[in-house]
Each structure stands twice: as C-alpha cells, then as structure tokens.
Amino acid sequence: MRLIGAVRDIRRQGTASLDLCFVAAGRLDAYAERGLNPWDHAAGALVAHEAGAAVLGAGGAAPSRDLVLAAHPELAEALLPLVVESGL
C-alpha cells in the first residue's frame, strides 16, 4: 500500500517495450514490471537507457525476469525500494 500512496497514478499502455520507450520520451515518469522475458524488454530498455533513464532490476542489478524498473536516475533510486517492498 505504500506504493500507491507514493505515486500519483498507475497505468499500463500495452507492451513493455512501448512503455519503456514512453519513459525515454518523457511520457511516463517510471515503468516497473516483473515476469518479463528478455525479448519483452530488451529493445525498450536500451532506448530508455540511451535516453538517460536508469534501467534496473531487483536490488539495483541488471533488469531480469525478477524486475525491470526504468525512470530518471533520482526517481529510480527512490522508487526501487517501494517497488521491491510492494512485491509488484
């Protein structure tokens, strides 16, 4: 419940790669999801990373099936513990 209180809104646009590109373009502040296969997020994660977003996995590791989180680096640092704690 702490996650909902800390964010304004949670939305899902469609595909993981599109959502990650929306982070890169500034249309979304952050993106987080669990259970993705590498082919679901690889291209979008690269686009987000190249645009300056932090693209992280659980514990700040590389993104994986366990977690993909992308956001501005300062926002990602604040959001990562909330996402992990929430079990998202």
N, C-alpha and C positions, 0 to 999 in steps of 0.2 A: 504493500500500500504506500510505502514511502515514495516509490517511483511515480505513481500517479500524482501525488501532491507536489512533486518536484518539477513536473513537466506541464506544459500548457495543454497539449493535445497529443494523441497517438493516432496515426493514420497509416494506412497501407495502400500504396499506389498500384501495385501489381507485381512485377518481377523484382527480385533482389538487385539485379544489375541496373534496372531503371531507377530504383530508389537510391542506390549508391551514386549514380550519375546526378540525381537531383541534389544530393549533398554537395557534389562537386560544383554544381551550378548555383548553389545558394538557395535553391527552392525548398530544401529541408535543412533543418539545423542539425539533425542527427539521424542515424539509422542503426538499429540493432536487431539481430535475429539469431536464433540458434537452429541447428539441424540442417544447415545448408551444405550441399556438396560443393567441392571446389569450383566446378564448372558453373554453378549458380551465381557465384560472387566474384570470380577472378577478374573478369574484364571491368566490371563496375568498381571493384576495389582499386584496381590500377588507375582508373580515371580519377577517382576520389583522391587517391594518394598524390597523383601528379598535380591535382588542383590545390594541394596543401592540406588536405584533411588527414587526421590521424586515423589509421585503419588498424584496429586492434582485435585481438582475441582475448579469451579469459586470462586474467592476471597480467594483461598488457603484452601477452605473447602475440605471435602472428595469428591472423584470423584462421579459424578452422571450423570444423563441424560443431565444436562446442560453443563458439560465439564469433560473430562478426559485428563489430561496432565501428562506425565511421562518424566523425564530427570534427569541427575545428579542434586543434590540439588541446586548448584550455577546456573546452566543453567536454571533450572525450575524457580528460583526466577527472573531471567532476562527475561525469555520468557513469563511467565504468563501474565504480563500486556499487552504485544504486542498481544498475542492471544486473550485476552478479548477485547481489543480495536478493533481488526480486525473483530470481530464478527465471527471468524472461528467456 
